[in-house]
Each structure stands twice: as structure tokens, then as C-alpha cells.
Amino acid sequence: MKIKSIRQIKDFAGKKVLLRADFNVPIAKGKVNEDYKLVKSLPMIRYLMRYGAKLVIVTHMSNEKQSTQPVARRLSQLLGRPVKFIPDSIGEKPNTAVDKLKDKEILFLQNIRFNKEEETNDKRFAKELSRPYDLYINDAFGVSHREHASLSAIKKFLPSFAGFTVEEEVTNLNKSLKPKKPLTVIIGGAKISTKVPIIKNFINKAEYILIGGAIANDFLKSLGYEVGKSLVGNDEQMIKTVIKLYKKAGNKKIILPLDFVVSKKKDGSGKLFVRLVNNVEQDDIILDIGPKTISFYSQFIKKANTIVWNGPMGLFENEKFKHGTMAIAKLVAARSKGQAFGIAGGGETVEALKLSKMFDYVDWVSTGGGAMLDYLGGAKMPGLKGIVKK
Ligand code: 3PG
């Protein structure tokens, strides 16, 4: 793998640097709720400060109306230095502010998705965005699967480099693409369509692919099992792909749950039951993997030398159904940092690691949700084109 790393440059004095970050973080009542992505970017920002850059940071927020001002404020607290917010990302205001920047000063631009041209990868917009800068760094791994102007087209107009986060992400995620065997991949979550590419890509690389969450329902339903009123995808094509995958890989590679915790009600009120996979009733709702599954899955985690985990095993936000996910978090963490190289990622997986207090015991927790799935699924990564060569 070849990375056009920003580490090649050590003198930024007098240079106007545009840093594309992924600071798309949850905000409530004007405050950042969760700052993992910001914390991860601090070494990159401190490096640029140490070597004298005039630094301008730009990010998107998924909410196209959300201002990035609270993010700038939180970043300033984390860095312990001023971060000046500009309520625009292109045009006269930011251009003038960039011109006035002194070495080691930081400006923070408005949510780039305020401009509709961002998401259409508009070249003219990218050119305008690039105008005041000398170089561009993509440190936004988490959004590098998007063909957007500040990630893709911008690279045509500025010398472009990979930031520390991008570099670390691809280096660590690649450890699962050329893994130390055996490789155990654990895939959960709700949306089968987002998980099929990663399962496909690991079919020949992984020894074991453990399935949990609602996507296990898709597999089981496709194989003719009763899943009651449980959440299932309704994409016929996807179901066909699932059957094909399972037939191709066999039940020794794609491993499905043996039992579940079920309820008659979505919110889990009333009595809960543990059911074996072939005993699920027509009015049952599957909400977690059961104890037999946890113990069965632990065997495959305990013998792995590389582990990839994405997606919860059940509705872990509900206290009653968190046990499967918490158990997997503990098993992955216990095997990581030493015996195995453990990789985890995805918004809910990160939350589950925090809830279980296992976050610090996994080798690599990706800042990417969709981006991690796409990268590991072998999809195109427009944000990495030209700066990372596999
Ligand atoms: C994420 O949080 O997964 C990234 O920031 C990408 O956000 P998006 O799905 O709005 O492009």
C-alpha cells in the first residue's frame, strides 16, 4: 500500500492548509455530545500547529442545517487554543479571513453541506473552495466513501495529502484484508443491504463469519426458519443474495445464532423467553442472541488472531436486550491487544464498546461507519483516490 502522507512535509510556515475533517458528531442543545472523532484528530492538528501552518478546518454535518459552530467551540476546548469560526465555507468572508491568518492560527468553516454543490461533487465549487489554500489534507476517513466536492474534486486543484487519521485507518483496516489467520468477522446490525458487500468480501478471507442482530433474521428467514414478527429486510434481491452467499460459504463459515431472547412486544415489556432457533413462534419478536449463541460464538472469537466486528447483536439500547452485544464486546476486547488484532467500527458498535467499558481494549476502533463497511467491502473510496493506493 502506498500513502501520500502529510508526514512527508515538515515545514508549514506561511502555508495555508485546508484540512478536511469528519467532525460529523452528535450535537444537542448547542453542545457536542460525543467527541471521539475530534479527539482522534488532535495529533494531526497539533502536528500542523507545531510546524507553523495557517490552518483551516472544514467538515460536513449529516444534518445539512446544523451549524459547525458548536464543533469549533469543542475543538478549541480540546486543543486549549483559540479556533475562530467563520459562518461560510467559500467566498469573500473565508477568503479574507484566510488571508489574515497568522502561522499557528486556526479557522473553522461552516458546514460544507450548506452548499448543495458539495454533494454533487461540483468542480467549480471545489475550485472556489480551494482558492485561498496552498495544500489540502484529507483526514476525513469516515466520509471518504462519498464522492463529494471537498473530498473528491478538490484534489484536482491543490497538492493533496492523507492526514494521520486516514493513514491510521487504512493501515489498521488493511490488517484484516491481509489477516493473521484465523480471521473471525462478526457482523450484526439491522440493515442487510449495507452488510452484504462486507460479508461477500470476507467470504474467501475469513475462517468464520458470525452473524447477529436483525440481519441474522434475514439469513434464517431465507433458509425457511420461523422468525415471527422480527425485523427483516424486504429487499427480495438481497434475500436471494443472502441465500447464495450462505450456500456458497456453508454453515461452517457463515455461523448463525443457535438461540434468541424474544418478546411478544417490541418494547420488551411483559415476559421474555429464550428460544432455540427452530422454536421461534409466529408472534415472537427476536431482540437479542441467546446464551447458547454467546457461548458458541465465544469459541470462534477465542481462537481468532484477527477479529473484525461491526454491528450489535440485538436491540442493545434496551437494558433487557443488551447482553448479547455486551458479551461480544467483552469477548472481542479480551482477545484483542495481544493474542489477536481486534478491529471494531460503526456508530452503534462504538456505542456498545463504550457502554461495556471495553473501548480501550480493542486495537483499532474505526472512526468510520459506512466508510469502514465500504472500505472493507472493497467499494470505491473517492476521498482516498490519488492519496492512498491499495
Ligand atoms: C458518518 O458519520 O458516518 C460520516 O460522517 C458520514 O456521514 P454521512 O453519512 O452523512 O455522509
Residues whose N, C-alpha, C, O or C-beta is under 5 A from the ligand:
A	BS01	3PG	D22 N24 S62 G142 V143 G369 G370
